[in-house]
């Protein structure tokens, strides 16, 4: 059996919260680059 894949790197810290519109854009950018958007959404 091949060795298990290495664990994924930890997600970057979320951007500072300012306004709801800014948050949406910032988190959407994270969602487009990393799968950490689900983790961020759960942390909120």
Beta strands, then each sheet from edge to edge (+ up, - down):
end
